[in-house]
Amino acid sequence: MKILIIDEMHLSIVDLLAKEGHQVDYEPKITREEILQKVQNYEGLVIRSKTPMNRELLEKATQLKFIARAGAGLDQIDLEYLEQKGVKLFHAAKGNRDAVAEHAIGGLLALFNQIVKADSEVRKGIWDREGNRGHELKGKTVGIMGYGNMGKSFAKRLKGFGVEVMAYDKYKRDFEDDSVKEVIWEKVKAEADVLSIHVPLTPETRNFFTYEELKSFAKPFWLINTARGEVINFDTLNRALDEGILRGAVLDVLENEKFQKFDAAQKAAFEKLADRDNVLFSPHVAGWTFESYEKINQVLVKSIKKAFL
């Protein structure tokens, strides 16, 4: 097949696809306008998140047989249209699930032990032991929302910490094992000391975490979000932190990740959030390790090969 790659990828993707007999055009700097002009010539598209795979684009892709998404999120893809046209969709959650799990653990431990604050102070000559007293993870109850590739990998990483791990997934059943206890959402809200979010962005999950939802948790808790920022907005985070509903947060994703496109209200809310010692940020890199960068290619090529034997 003739395949167009429109985003930056680990260059191994070209050789992996070529070895399977495909003709590959690697054009990471291509613009949306250029994609629209030439997409009708390709049977496969390999993408990240450069541009939405919406009806405008897909209707021009008259020969398209598959889209391969180098990542987990599918919220920028018109899934209904692909299903109607019989276009296959592959994604690479298995390629970066370990990276996401390790990042979530690292962020949680850094937050519990005030690593960022302590490091900053010591560099300034401040030796404040009491002000940097930490919390132990052992003995805590960790709740997981969403038990797909990411949630399951996160649960496995927690096994050695002496914590109780429980997970809720609206669309999965009978997944309980020695890593996790399967529970209803109300059970998570009643017992969690930590909540880690591992759900895709859908109309159902967008802004799911309202102030009222957070307030309905039985006790203050720490929040980890390595999924999608749009599940909770800045104002809700600030209010919950102000009122002690949240004890802290690890945020790899934000409701708006383009700082230059903040409106005045978002800018003020983000600045307030960023001024907090009990909030840790990273720029949507939880699944973006040197290892996952290459593993994602292997997962995608394997899926393509299996589907078109």
Protein Blocks (a to p, Z undefined) as FASTA:
>chain_A
ZZddfbdcdfklmmmmmmnopacdddfkbcfklmmmmmmmpcbdcdfklpacdfklmmmm
mmbcbdcdebjblklpcfklmmmnopacddfklmmmmmmmmmmmmmmmmmmnommmmmmm
mmnopacfklmcccdfehpacddehjafklmmmmmmmmmnopacddddfkbghkacfkbc
cddfklmmmmpmbdcddbdcdfklgoklgfklmmmpmbdcddddfkbfklpcfklmmmmm
mnomagbdcdfbdfblcfklpcfklmmmmmmmmmpfkbccdehillmcfklmmmmmmmmm
mmmmmmmZZ
